[in-house]
């Protein structure tokens, strides 16, 4: 995959090693990890069993919790051609990498072809906006403007980069996890691909 095929959306941080993502309208109902103990326990149990993540209940719908292996930053990309999403949690070699070089390295990691991937969840985005945030945040940080657009109210979040929203095509997305390495750097990745045929997701 050519690097130019990926459009960088931005970073989102998690301080507890989990990332929550899903339909923005659905995630407005998330009450924060302190108030969702059953779903957090399910996630911790799944991770202890070496699963990369799982679907969790939010109201009458579902979202996804993904294990990013400790506190850190997830960089979000969109593929320009098929509009699939790449979530990349990376570890870079050395401490002196500049911001521009860091993005180049992370983009390269996002572009490495997958050799062994694991489908682990699916999520439906009905409202045309995907939300991603540190699960400790509450869904109240997601605001809906009069015109229907969703935004993040930074005054309601714990940090400036612990939540984001951006537009995506509505539909059902398959979540696939893998791990890659390139030139001394490594990454955990989650690819979200919109399913053209709304058939049953394999168990």
N, C-alpha and C positions, 0 to 999 in steps of 0.2 A: 504494500500500500504506500503510495507516495505521500510525503509529509504534507504537501499542498492540499491533499484531499480532506485534511482535518481542519476544522475551524475551532479555535479555542474560545470557550465560553467564560471560564474563570475558575477560581479555587473556592473550595468550601472546607472548613476545618471541623474536626471532631476531637474533643478532649478525652473521650472514653473508648475510642477504638471502634465505634459503630457509626454507620451513616444510614439515615432514614430517608427514603425517597418514594415519591408516588404522585398521584393526581393532587394538584394544589388545593382544589376544593375539598377533597377528602381529608387532606392533612390539616386543614383548619380545625378539625375535630381532635387532633392529637393533643393530649393533656400534659406532655412532658414525661420523661422516663420515670421521674419520682411518683407520678400518678398513674403509670401504666405498668405496674409490677408484673402482672401475668405475662404480658408480651415480652418484657425485658427478660424475665426468667426463661421463657421459651427460647429466646435468642441465645442467652448464655448457655443453655443446655445444648442447643444445636451446635454452637461454636466449640464447646467442650468435646463434642462428638466429631469434630473436624469438618463440619459443614460450613461453607463460606457465607451462608446467610439463609434467610427464609422469609416467607410472606407472613405478615402480622395483621391482625384485625384492627381497623380504625373505624369506629361506628359500624355501619352496615357494609363497608367496603374493605379493601385491603391495601396495604403498602408493603414496602420491602425494607428489611434491615440487613445491611451488608457489613461483614466483619472486615475492617481495614487494618487489623493486626496492630493495635496500639494507637495512642494519640498521634494525630498527624493531619496532613492536608491531602485532599482529593482534588485532582485537576480534571475538569470536565471538557470534553470535546464532542463535536458533532461531525459526522462524516458528510461531506458536501453532496455526495451522490445518492446514497441510500437513506440518509437522515438517521442512521443508527447512532447511538450515543456511546462514548467511551468514558468510563470513570477510572481514573488512574491514581493509585496510591503508590508513590515511588520512594526509593531509597537511593541517594546519589553518593558516589564515592568522593570523599574529601569535604572540607568545610569552606573552601574558597571559591565555589562556583558562583559566578555572577548571575543576576536575575535573568538576563537574556540567554545566557548559556544554559541555565537551569531549564527554562521553557523549551529550548531546543532539544535538550536531552529527554525531557518528559514527553515531548511530542514524538520523538523517535521511539520511545518505549510504547507509546500508544499505538504506533504504527507497526510494531513487530507482529508478524503473522503468528496466529495461535497454533500450537502443536497438540495441546491437550486441554480441552475446555470442559466445563461442567455446568450444564443448565441446572439452576437451583430454585428459581421462582418465576412468577409472572406478575405483571401489574397492569391495570387498566387505567389509561389517562383519558377521561371523558371531556375535561374542560379545556383541553388544548394547552395546558401549562403544567410543566413538571416542577415539583418542589423537592429540594434536597436540604437536609439540615442535621446537625448534631441532635440526637434524640432527646437530650436534656432540654432543648428548646420546646416551647409550647406552640401549637398551631396558631395561636392568636397573633403571632408575629406576621402571619400571611394576611394581607389586606386585599380587598377587592374594590377597585375603583368603580365609579359610577358607569363607566363605559364597558366594564366587564373584565378589564385587565387585572392581573394579580401582581402585587408588589410585596417586598419585604419591608416591614417597619423596623428599621435598625434600632429604634428606641426600645423595642420589645425584645431584642436579642441580647445574649450575653457578650458576644463579640461582634465586630463588624463583618467578619467573614464566616460566621457559623451557620448561615442560611442563604439560599439563593432560589430564585424561580426564573424560568425562561420558557418561551413557547416551543412546543413540539407538536407533531401531528397527533391527533387523537387516535386512540386505538389500543390494542392489547400488545404489550411488550414482553418478550422473553428475556430473562436475565441470565447471562452466562458468565461464569467466573473462570479466570485463568491466572497464571503467574509466568512472568517472562524476565529475561535478563539480557543486557546488551552493554558491552564496553564498561564493565565494572559497576553498572547501575542495575537495579532490579525493581520490579513492580508487581503489585496485585492489581488486577483489572476486572472491571465488570462491564460487559457489553450489553446494551439494551437494544434489541432489534424488534421493530414492529412486525407483528405477524400478519401476513396478507390474508391468510385463511384463518378464521376464528375457530379452529378446531380444538380438541381437548389437549391440554398441555400434558406431556408425558410425566408419569409419576416416578 
